[in-house]
């Protein structure tokens, strides 16, 4: 006998993600799910963002890593609340892991929650976390063809940050071709060109974030 | 890479639906997976065989319907299957394309006894 199901495989995760978002909304927290390949600069961007906003915005961080607390230790030096999730080999953060992390944060004392996903352009795209915005970083040495290789990731994100712009003279990265590919797939995405090393362009990213925080 | 989590959800949903239908055995699960969803069929079946041991879905066969990627030009409305990148519209050559199909990830039906 055939039983019709027609159910999204990600339903269970999506339901928890929705609950996470309700909890964040109740506490007026803006949450970002920050994704990229390993080494594109997620932690550097988070550190830079915390430093620029520290006088006006109460930021907290959820650090997702397969193993280690290296990133959480770096964030800890900024004296903001940080929760480490070790996924134990899993290639992405899922909604349940974020739910557990939220329970150990005082959400009423937070304005901005930065969730650093596991470095990976494939799996994190499939799992909602409950964050309000999905943000991805691509670093110049990775190449401008990535929107075609990881279309789901590039389609889902509201902000796409091209990091390591200081390396542009060294790389065969065609920024015009990249922007055309991203805008073609995802016309609403904001693209920021930054260098976390030199600080170039970070102010545009921070202004966007401040505007999003005001809308909360 | 995330097939373990995907497979666990597939099993959970199948067992729940089988229970609702008062079935005693799940013999098959029909999945619909878009070409652009990064899920590897063999890998899902491998995890399924492992995860479903000791359940009424043990031994069930998974079948995969693959939905090809399909794009539509937002300028002229032409629908096409993307070939090699870059993905511009083959008719009007604009770059403004949306993904119509190829990102599916759902269970269509289950076969039960």
Interface residues (C-beta under 8 A of the other chain):
Chain A: X1 X2 X3 X4 X5 X6 X7 X8 X9 X10 X11 X12 X13 X90 X91 X92 X94 X120 X122 X123 X126 X127 X145 X148 X151 X152 X155 X177 X180 X181 X183 X184 X185 X187
Chain B: X1 X2 X4 X5 X6 X9 X10 X12 X13 X14 X17 X18 X21 X23 X31 X36 X37 X38 X74 X85 X86 X87 X88 X94 X95 X96 X97 X98 X99 X103 X105 X106 X107 X108 X109 X110 X111 X112 X113
